[in-house]
Amino acid sequence: MTKVAKPVTADAGSVAAARRVREHVVRMCGSADGGHLGGSMSLVEILLTLYRRVLRVDPAVPDAPDRDILLLSKGHGAIGLYAVLAEQGFLPVERLAEYGRPGSSLMAHPTMAVPGVEMPSGALGHGLSIGVGYALAARMDGSDRRCFVVLGDGELQEGSVWEAAMAAAGLGLDGVTAVVDRNGLQITGKTEGVVGLEPLADRWRAFGWVVDEVDGHDTEALAAAFLVRPQPGKPRVVIARTVKGKGLPYVENKVHSHYARLGERQQRRALAELRAHESSPGSGTASR
């Protein structure tokens, strides 16, 4: 594992921000069609850390040519992405209530009609290939922009991911960073029971990548891994160990959290759980 330096500036507001994002996710799962609950809860700290502390992107000019790029390859985390983009000012928070309505651009998988969304991701396994393209274009343009690609761990069972990984290393693209939301579950069960991925870090190293492994709910550890200076000629992957359904103890690490439609009583319970968790002693350890 590569050792990385801690960033100087801590993010004191990250616990409250994570709670607000998870509340948005719960409310969107109360829509007529429901939403991907578990995988959106697991990536909250990953996306918040990237948008709040790492990415050079202006919500007022989300398509600025010199911006850093974030690609959500695991498209079933869409409502988590929408919630983070709203909290960061890319769209009004009130628009989240449109999720799932007929004619709304806020759909179960991301669409580029939503400000800040860089790619549609209905089919899984394509984000890293696009990220490789962004990184190669940046190098050809002489730009120092970075490209982060957030992948689900079940998504790593797609062969196209490893073709992209091989290409990135072969081309020496140090401007691309893959982030794996390693919660260990997918829609049909445990990832290791469907198609095993371990030893995951060694697999990435075998493809020529620099590997970091961190607690995916520790924003300081995430920031340290994201902010480290790229190793020349080497793409980087951050394996973020997370909990599917994070924040709601009764669905954490449960396969059935993958997709949910929450009624009014379930929403009230979930919102109460999130607020209780934020105010409980030690909550900062899990989601600083």
Buried (B, 14 or more C-beta within 10 A) or exposed (E): EEEBEEBEEEBEEBBEBBBBBBBBBBBBBBBEEBBBBBBBBBBBBBBBBBBBBBBEBEBEEBEEEEBBBBBBBBBBBBBBBBBBBBBBBBBEEEBBBBBBEEEBBBBBBBBEEBBBBBBBBEEBBBBBBBBBBBBBBBBEEEBEBBBBBBBBBBBBBBEBBBBBBBBBBEBBBBBBBBBBBBBBBBBEEEBEEBEEBEEBBEBBEEBBBBBBBBBBBBBBBBBBBBBBEBEEEBBBBBBBBBBBBBBBEEBBBBBEBBBBBBEEEBBEBBBEBBEEBBEEEEBEEBBB
